[in-house]
Structures are given as structure tokens and as C-alpha cells.
Amino acid sequence: MNSVEEFLAYAIKLEEEAMLRFDQLADAMQSYGNKDVGSLFRRLSDYSRMHLGDARARAGFRNIPVMLPDAYKWPDLESPETAAIWAADPFLAKNEALEVALASETAGYEFYKSVHDGTDDPEIRVLAAEFFAEEAEHVAWINQWIEEERTNGGPTEATLRGIVMSN
């Protein structure tokens, strides 16, 4: 990153893409009647919406560059926190949705952490640290939700498909 403005352009785009994808997945799950997974995805969309608002607020008085989609240099093809599109599968189990969410939030964390670790600009480091700390919080929450699903005997792909797993 060459400037705080560029960092904020990336943060805005990352959170916007995450919000939009989780909204799409939540809508798909609701239309399929998969309410548990739909509400999980909606909650994650709401978190991204809050982060997007925060990034936009920080950018409010700055001249943020307008970047075309192909100008962004992401680690993969899409913005790091964009959840896997295959998660629109109507038979997606809650534990699978949690794994998709974990992958998404972990990728967001890793992106912000790499920006933090790769810059000498103190202002970018401070902002990136704040953003990766928020993502680390989300990763911790999702890990806790995964553990609660396991502890409470929540549905897993194996149990939904009638496969008995032994310990």
C-alpha cells in the first residue's frame, strides 16, 4: 500500500464485497427455507456492513482513489473476505456454513495482517492493526460457534447424510 487513501479504498471494497456476498447467501438460504444458515449469513453481512461504515467514515475527509475492479491486487481472484459462492447450495448444513464463514473471516484477517506487516507507513500500520484486530475477533466468534455446534450435537454434514462417525 502506498497511502492511507489506497488502504481505505481496499478496505471499503473488501467489506463491501463481503457484505454483498453474505447478503446474497442469506437471501438464497432464506428462499430455500434454510433459516439457520440464512440467519448466520445475514449476521455476517451485518458485521461487514458495520465495518464498511467504519471504513467509509474514516475515508470521509480524504480523497479516496476510484479504482476499477481489475486495479485491485487481491491474493486470489476475489476480495479476500468474499465468501465462497458454492455456499448458496440449498442443502448447506450449518457446520458447513460456519466453515465458509471461518474461511472468509480468516482471509480478511490475513489480508489486513499482511498489509500491516508489509508497510513502513505508521498510519497504515495503525489502521491495518485495527482492522485485523476486528477480523481476529470475528474468527474467534466463529470458532466459538463451531465448538458450540460440536458440543451441542449440532448437525454435521455426516449426520445429515446418515453417516455415523465414531470417535
C-alpha positions in Angstrom: 0.0 0.0 0.0 1.3 3.4 -1.0 -1.0 5.6 1.1 -3.7 5.6 3.7 -6.2 6.5 1.0 -5.3 3.4 -1.0 -5.6 1.3 2.1 -9.1 2.7 2.8 -10.1 2.1 -0.9 -9.1 -1.6 -0.4 -10.9 -1.8 3.0 -14.0 -0.3 1.6 -14.0 -2.7 -1.4 -13.2 -5.7 0.8 -16.0 -5.0 3.3 -18.5 -4.1 0.5 -17.8 -7.4 -1.3 -18.1 -9.4 1.9 -21.4 -7.7 2.8 -22.8 -8.2 -0.7 -21.9 -11.9 -0.9 -23.2 -12.7 2.6 -26.4 -10.9 1.7 -26.7 -13.0 -1.4 -26.1 -16.2 0.5 -28.5 -15.2 3.2 -31.2 -14.4 0.6 -30.6 -17.8 -1.1 -30.8 -19.7 2.2 -34.0 -17.9 3.3 -35.6 -18.6 -0.1 -34.7 -22.3 0.3 -36.1 -22.4 3.8 -32.7 -23.0 5.4 -33.3 -20.4 8.1 -30.5 -21.3 10.5 -27.8 -20.8 7.8 -29.6 -17.8 6.3 -29.6 -16.0 9.7 -25.9 -16.9 10.2 -25.1 -15.4 6.8 -27.2 -12.3 7.5 -25.4 -11.8 10.8 -22.1 -11.9 9.0 -23.4 -9.5 6.3 -24.4 -7.1 9.1 -20.8 -7.3 10.6 -19.4 -6.4 7.2 -21.9 -3.6 6.8 -20.7 -2.1 10.1 -17.0 -2.4 9.0 -17.9 -0.9 5.7 -19.5 2.1 7.5 -16.4 2.4 9.7 -14.1 2.3 6.6 -16.2 4.9 4.8 -16.3 7.1 7.9 -12.5 7.1 8.1 -12.3 7.9 4.4 -14.8 10.8 4.8 -12.4 13.7 4.6 -9.8 12.0 2.4 -9.5 11.8 -1.3 -10.0 8.1 -1.9 -8.9 6.9 -5.3 -11.5 5.5 -7.6 -10.3 2.1 -8.6 -11.7 -0.2 -11.3 -12.2 -3.8 -10.3 -9.1 -5.1 -12.1 -7.0 -2.5 -10.4 -7.3 -4.2 -7.0 -4.5 -6.7 -6.4 -6.0 -9.4 -4.2 -4.2 -12.5 -3.0 -6.7 -14.6 -5.0 -9.3 -13.9 -7.7 -11.8 -12.1 -5.4 -11.6 -9.8 -2.5 -10.3 -11.9 0.5 -13.4 -11.8 2.6 -15.8 -12.7 -0.2 -17.4 -16.0 0.9 -17.4 -19.0 -1.4 -20.2 -18.9 -3.9 -20.8 -22.6 -3.6 -22.2 -21.8 -0.1 -25.5 -21.0 -1.9 -26.2 -24.7 -2.0 -29.7 -25.2 -0.6 -28.6 -28.2 1.3 -25.7 -26.5 3.1 -25.6 -27.6 6.7 -24.9 -25.1 9.4 -21.5 -26.5 10.2 -20.5 -26.1 6.5 -21.8 -22.5 6.6 -19.6 -21.9 9.7 -16.6 -23.3 7.8 -17.3 -21.0 4.9 -17.7 -18.1 7.3 -14.4 -19.0 9.1 -12.5 -19.2 5.8 -13.9 -15.8 4.8 -13.1 -14.0 8.1 -9.7 -15.7 8.3 -8.8 -14.4 4.7 -9.9 -10.9 5.8 -7.7 -11.1 8.9 -4.7 -12.4 6.8 -5.2 -9.6 4.3 -5.2 -6.8 6.8 -2.3 -8.5 8.8 -0.2 -8.7 5.6 -0.8 -5.0 4.9 0.2 -4.3 8.5 3.3 -6.4 8.3 4.3 -5.2 4.8 4.2 -1.4 5.3 6.6 1.1 6.8 3.9 3.8 6.9 2.9 4.3 10.6 -0.6 5.5 9.8 -1.3 2.5 7.5 0.1 0.2 10.2 -2.3 1.7 12.8 -5.3 1.3 10.6 -4.4 -2.2 9.4 -3.9 -3.2 13.0 -7.4 -2.0 14.0 -8.9 -3.8 11.0 -7.1 -7.1 11.6 -8.0 -7.0 15.3 -11.7 -6.7 14.4 -11.3 -9.7 12.0 -9.5 -11.7 14.7 -12.5 -11.1 16.9 -14.8 -12.5 14.2 -12.5 -15.5 13.7 -12.7 -16.2 17.5 -16.5 -15.8 17.5 -16.9 -18.2 14.6 -14.5 -20.7 16.2 -16.7 -20.5 19.4 -19.8 -21.0 17.3 -18.2 -24.1 15.6 -17.3 -25.5 19.0 -20.8 -24.8 20.4 -22.3 -26.7 17.4 -20.0 -29.7 18.1 -20.7 -29.6 21.8 -24.5 -29.3 21.4 -24.6 -32.1 18.8 -25.5 -29.7 16.1 -25.9 -31.1 12.6 -22.8 -32.0 10.7 -22.6 -33.0 7.1 -22.0 -36.6 8.1 -25.0 -36.8 10.4 -27.3 -35.1 7.9 -26.3 -37.7 5.3 -26.8 -40.5 7.7 -23.2 -41.4 8.1 -22.3 -42.5 11.7 -18.9 -41.3 12.8 -17.1 -43.0 15.6 -14.5 -41.3 17.8 
